[in-house]
Amino acid sequence: MSKYFSAARLIGVVAVLASAMLAMAAGDVAAQEEKPYVIKNGEVDWYTYSGFRRYHSECHVCHGPDGLGSSFGPDLVESMKTMEYGKFLEIVAAGRQNVSQTNYKVMPAFGDNLNVVCFMDDIYAYLKARADGALGRGRPPHEPISEEARKRDRECLGQ
């Protein structure tokens, strides 16, 4: 396989899509019951901060700073108020097209982009915190990275 589509990336895509299908089949109960982010004393947990970083690395080009939308992509702060976790995973991994006579919008698939796939839950946590009004605009203060998070990142990125 080429360096752009390795076995690790294929496994990542399959894992994300399987997770999305399981979440949708389960009615996404867990995501509705628990907040995917933690904010204590004005600081977000490392994973939510990681989501902020990854969002601004890959997503803000179309969806605007802080998830507020642009002429290229919708306002994700608003969309995430009602979007289920499984649907989020599905759209990010597989992409989406909205084509009509007056509209042509395409969300590219990010299922083979490790900078997204490895941090899908982090991006989700960041956007849910924004949608819930728990996190404002801009770079949030955050807790330091844990050894567990470092290990997770290295393993997923194949380092």
Sequence and secondary structure as in RCSB ss.txt:
>XXXX:A:sequence
MSKYFSAARLIGVVAVLASAMLAMAAGDVAAQEEKPYVIKNGEVDWYTYSGFRRYHSECHVCHGPDGLGSSFGPD
LVESMKTMEYGKFLEIVAAGRQNVSQTNYKVMPAFGDNLNVVCFMDDIYAYLKARADGALGRGRPPHEPISEEAR
KRDRECLGQ
>XXXX:A:secstr
  TTS HHHHHHHHHHHHHHHHHHHTTTHHHHHS S  EETTEE HHHHHHHHHIIIIIHHHH GGG   SSS  
HHHHTTT  HHHHHHHHHH EEEE SS EEEE   TT HHHHTTHHHHHHHHHHHHTTSS SS   B    HHHH
HHHHHHHT 
